[in-house]
Amino acid sequence: MKKENNYAGGLSNYIVLKGKKEVIFYLHNPYPDCLEIPDIMKQRFPSDYKSIVVNSLDEFKKYGGKV
């Protein structure tokens, strides 16, 4: 499973898990920032990728994320 960290623009705390076709977003307080995720997914990722939102820093770090 290849991980790619991307911290540029928009919601900047996310990890791309290419092998699973998932994007893990870390949002401490998900609302209203979570409303931007569908647009980010359409602009930056293929349509078969899915997004997952976590609000636990420990869970985000489990995927290899850094804040």
KAQUI-V250613 format. One record per backbone hydrogen bond with DSSP energy under -1.0 kcal/mol. NH is the residue of the N-H (numbers start at 1). CO is the residue of the C=O. Records with the same first field share a line. If there is no record, write none. Layout:
# KAQUI-V250613
NH: CO + CO
This chain:
# KAQUI-V250613
4: 16
6: 14
14: 12
15: 24
16: 4
17: 22
18: 2
21: 17
22: 17
23: 50
24: 15
25: 52
26: 13
27: 54
34: 30
35: 32
36: 33
40: 36
41: 37
42: 38
43: 39
44: 40
45: 41
49: 46
50: 21
52: 23
54: 25
60: 56
61: 57
62: 58
64: 61
65: 60
